[in-house]
Amino acid sequence: MGRIDETREFIPVRIAVLTVSDTRSLADDRSGRVLVQRIEDAGHVVAAREMVRDERAEIAARLRAWCADPQIDVVISTGGTGLTGRDVTVEAHRDVYEKEIEAFGTVFAVISMRKIGTSAVQSRATGGVANGTYLFALPGSPGACKDAWDEILSLQLDYRHMPCNFVEILPRLEEHRRRK
């Protein structure tokens, strides 16, 4: 099991939150609010927060723009990960990824299985990397956002988490671009 090494200094990361929905607004976006609160409570920076419709091209465009922004280290989206025809967030994320973090979806499914049983198979949470930025797509329910943050992201986005974490390799995500 992992642990927090209190001898290491906490390094805040800059996180953008994207809500994907055709029906909600920022005012009634409970899942986005859950993520923003947890990000801030953990000591990280909410670098941006927006909402887009369930349109693959719009989602991918917002992800690409944030990946190009040097003031954003991580993007977390919520919504659009289900199985219906309008659920295209996972496809949009995969359009942008340079590398997928396959184990993220697996670990999320294990956590979900403990809470909602076999209904966990209907979620398609995913994670990846593009242009030196981490990207995570979470389901649109507040409970799923809490589970993903509390049991995966809060730890992996904490530089003090041992034996390894996403923050310590953040500077190396683009090392392939420096090789000539």
C-alpha positions as MATLAB code, in Angstrom:
seq = 'MGRIDETREFIPVRIAVLTVSDTRSLADDRSGRVLVQRIEDAGHVVAAREMVRDERAEIAARLRAWCADPQIDVVISTGGTGLTGRDVTVEAHRDVYEKEIEAFGTVFAVISMRKIGTSAVQSRATGGVANGTYLFALPGSPGACKDAWDEILSLQLDYRHMPCNFVEILPRLEEHRRRK';
ca = [
       0.000    0.000    0.000;
       1.042    3.567   -0.605;
       1.867    6.089    2.051;
       2.480    9.822    2.412;
       6.102   10.724    3.089;
       5.789   13.740    5.386;
       9.476   14.578    4.858;
       8.717   15.566    1.259;
       7.302   19.006    0.514;
       3.782   19.200   -0.958;
       3.784   20.555   -4.518;
       0.478   22.078   -5.638;
      -0.565   21.343   -9.214;
      -2.792   23.459  -11.439;
      -5.990   21.623  -12.318;
      -8.726   22.528  -14.804;
     -12.233   21.130  -14.314;
     -14.460   20.503  -17.322;
     -18.109   19.517  -16.966;
     -19.697   17.860  -19.987;
     -23.469   18.263  -20.098;
     -26.339   19.265  -22.356;
     -28.650   19.901  -19.423;
     -26.688   21.462  -16.559;
     -25.193   24.892  -15.974;
     -22.301   25.859  -13.720;
     -24.877   26.956  -11.130;
     -26.292   23.421  -10.753;
     -23.131   21.465  -11.548;
     -22.798   19.388   -8.374;
     -20.029   17.128   -9.711;
     -17.870   20.041  -10.833;
     -18.408   21.680   -7.431;
     -17.318   18.474   -5.662;
     -14.105   18.396   -7.682;
     -13.343   22.095   -7.187;
     -13.848   21.805   -3.424;
     -11.649   18.725   -3.130;
      -8.924   20.233   -5.318;
      -8.817   23.384   -3.207;
      -9.046   21.483    0.089;
      -6.035   19.391   -0.974;
      -3.978   22.560   -1.562;
      -3.976   22.477   -5.362;
      -4.974   25.334   -7.671;
      -8.166   25.376   -9.743;
      -6.648   26.835  -12.904;
      -9.878   26.895  -14.914;
     -13.448   25.669  -14.831;
     -15.765   25.400  -17.806;
     -18.740   23.552  -19.164;
     -19.211   22.185  -22.686;
     -22.007   20.325  -24.433;
     -21.857   16.598  -25.144;
     -20.166   17.177  -28.490;
     -17.017   15.217  -29.245;
     -15.323   17.998  -31.225;
     -16.091   20.642  -28.558;
     -14.790   18.441  -25.758;
     -11.602   17.582  -27.660;
     -11.026   21.239  -28.576;
     -11.292   22.339  -24.926;
      -8.950   19.521  -23.836;
      -6.392   20.458  -26.516;
      -6.549   24.146  -25.580;
      -5.946   23.363  -21.926;
      -3.133   20.939  -22.799;
      -1.469   23.779  -24.726;
      -1.737   26.114  -21.717;
       1.468   26.011  -19.639;
      -0.573   27.129  -16.603;
      -2.491   23.823  -16.532;
      -0.938   20.543  -15.363;
      -4.047   18.366  -15.081;
      -7.519   18.342  -16.626;
     -10.370   16.491  -14.945;
     -13.639   16.183  -16.820;
     -16.923   14.950  -15.406;
     -19.866   13.643  -17.393;
     -20.408   11.851  -20.666;
     -18.656    8.592  -19.783;
     -21.696    6.326  -19.966;
     -23.039    4.121  -22.728;
     -25.709    6.255  -24.388;
     -25.362    7.848  -27.792;
     -24.660   11.296  -26.337;
     -21.869    9.977  -24.078;
     -18.778   10.909  -26.111;
     -16.358   12.218  -23.488;
     -14.204    9.086  -23.508;
     -13.910    9.202  -27.300;
     -12.980   12.899  -27.155;
     -10.322   12.199  -24.532;
      -8.873    9.384  -26.630;
      -8.775   11.722  -29.644;
      -6.401   13.895  -27.611;
      -4.288   11.349  -25.704;
      -0.709   10.659  -26.682;
      -0.676    7.857  -24.106;
      -3.556    6.288  -22.250;
      -3.220    5.398  -18.584;
      -5.108    2.104  -18.885;
      -4.853    1.232  -15.198;
      -6.773    4.375  -14.211;
     -10.041    2.972  -15.582;
      -9.304   -0.410  -14.050;
      -8.605    0.992  -10.595;
     -11.683    3.212  -10.823;
     -13.797    0.164  -11.739;
     -12.486   -1.744   -8.713;
     -13.334    1.168   -6.415;
     -16.779    1.547   -8.021;
     -17.471   -2.175   -7.768;
     -17.075   -1.971   -3.987;
     -19.678    0.821   -3.868;
     -22.200    0.076   -6.611;
     -21.587   -3.569   -7.467;
     -21.836   -4.733  -11.036;
     -23.297   -1.380  -12.117;
     -19.642   -0.307  -12.282;
     -19.400   -1.942  -15.717;
     -21.465    0.920  -17.150;
     -18.805    3.516  -16.396;
     -15.954    4.232  -18.774;
     -13.645    6.388  -16.663;
     -10.330    6.940  -18.414;
      -7.010    8.708  -18.017;
      -4.207    9.729  -20.311;
      -1.436   12.156  -21.113;
      -1.182   14.754  -23.889;
       1.294   17.565  -24.414;
       2.714   17.121  -20.912;
      -0.728   17.333  -19.271;
      -2.627   14.637  -17.402;
      -6.246   14.122  -18.491;
      -8.905   12.227  -16.546;
     -12.532   11.595  -17.544;
     -14.862   10.810  -14.650;
     -18.555    9.937  -14.596;
     -21.019   12.762  -14.023;
     -22.239   11.747  -10.587;
     -20.944   13.531   -7.478;
     -20.349   10.144   -5.839;
     -18.145    8.952   -8.687;
     -16.168   12.213   -8.575;
     -15.690   11.827   -4.825;
     -14.530    8.217   -5.254;
     -12.088    9.043   -8.052;
     -10.640   12.024   -6.197;
     -10.547   10.539   -2.705;
      -9.203    7.122   -3.640;
      -7.018    7.752   -6.706;
      -6.344   11.332   -7.749;
      -5.761   12.897   -4.326;
      -2.957   10.389   -3.813;
      -1.466   10.316   -7.297;
      -1.491   14.126   -7.483;
       0.348   14.394   -4.158;
       4.121   14.558   -4.616;
       4.551   13.035   -1.161;
       2.713    9.816   -2.089;
       5.059    6.855   -2.126;
       6.247    4.688   -3.741;
       5.384    6.826   -6.788;
       2.967    9.483   -8.030;
       2.024   11.463  -11.127;
       3.574   14.715   -9.875;
       7.140   13.428   -9.684;
       7.118   12.408  -13.348;
       5.261   15.504  -14.592;
       8.495   17.215  -15.756;
       9.406   14.129  -17.795;
       6.139   13.695  -19.692;
       7.539   15.534  -22.699;
      11.111   14.266  -22.620;
      10.606   12.533  -25.978;
      10.203   15.975  -27.576;
      13.626   17.065  -26.303;
      15.487   14.120  -27.786;
      17.080   14.749  -31.148;
];
